[in-house]
Amino acid sequence: MNAPIRHAELEAMVAALIAYGHGDRSAVSKLAAATGIGEGQASIGGFLVPETVASEIWMRIYATGRIIRRCAPQPITRKAGVKVPAISETSRADGSRFGGVRSWWVDEGQAPTASKPKFDQVGLLLKKLLTIIYATDELGEDVPALSAFLERVMSLEMQFTIEDKIINGTGAGVPLGVLNSRALIVVPAEGAQAPQSVLYANLAKMVGRLWPASFATAVWVMNSDVFNLLLQMTDAAGAPVVVADAAGVMRLLTIPVEVCEYNPTIGNIGDIMLCDFGQYLLSQASDPIESSIHVQYVTDETAFKLRYRVDGSPAWVTPVTPRNATLTQSPFIALAARP
């Protein structure tokens, strides 16, 4: 049985309700604290409800979605996932291209030796990503832009989380990131290279390991501290290595640059990477944002939920050895650690 309400408590409740009727919402908030955002405290929602409210909510603009849009979308017919057949190719020497396909020059009437490709498989099993925000009903009533704002913020947060896993994901319950892929080539640091440094030789050797077909679509992805170093770097002729093209795109050795938060701290493996995300498979299935008044009914809040299912993996299983060369090539290159 519930404990009876004491006379003093009843008086406090009545006084709070009377104050609420006169426009003092903070009085009621003292009786039951909201679990999510609300009007009772400025930093968790009160700032959104001044005497005159703007029609839109200002927020910082972050550069999210720039990696996702470069990935190769992999359509799915089942929400569970998809198995993607792939050519198993580790060498481009005669007899190894496409896993074993071979062409022959033959004389008239001479039959060539039969050959066949070798296949592998890349599995994408959709993983669930959720974002939930609670908001008091009063906040929803007094801030017309709240629903659109929450949908945008939740979507941007999911974009950030997905892109972070495209770089750093382990593949266990999350997408397999480039840094944990067997297709990644790690270019060693130079002998006696200073800690947390980047040399022109590092950059040249990274480009030299890039799969040639990726030159037109590859992008540098780097930590902002690395970018600051490169802005001060010049080539042998004294020209800056980072320049802006006619469209304002920053380029390093002619390849576009993306500065992002996903790369590890400077000096760690992957603080600067050279990637062709067109060789990264990404499957996605999204639901519209949902809301419910029942989850937090006792605190008079609405729950906003965004659900997303996604998985990704490099399409390459291993790097490839080109014909007439010894160094392997890949669409995914990283610089080794310089701690």
SULHU-V977821 format. One record per run of one state. SS is the DSSP state (H for helix, E for strand, C for the rest). FROM is the first residue (numbers start at 1). TO is the last residue. If there is no record, write none. Layout:
SS FROM TO
SS FROM TO
This chain:
C 1 6
H 7 21
C 22 24
H 25 29
C 30 36
E 37 37
C 38 41
H 42 44
C 45 45
H 46 48
C 49 67
H 68 70
C 71 71
E 72 73
C 74 80
E 81 87
C 88 90
E 91 91
C 92 96
H 97 99
C 100 118
E 119 125
C 126 126
E 127 136
H 137 142
C 143 145
H 146 168
C 169 169
E 170 170
C 171 175
E 176 176
C 177 177
H 178 180
C 181 184
E 185 187
C 188 199
H 200 208
C 209 209
E 210 210
C 211 211
H 212 214
C 215 218
E 219 222
C 223 223
H 224 231
C 232 233
E 234 234
C 235 239
E 240 240
C 241 241
E 242 244
C 245 249
E 250 252
C 253 254
E 255 259
C 260 271
E 272 275
C 276 276
H 277 279
E 280 286
C 287 289
E 290 292
C 293 296
H 297 299
C 300 300
E 301 314
C 315 319
E 320 321
C 322 327
E 328 330
C 331 331
E 332 335
C 336 339
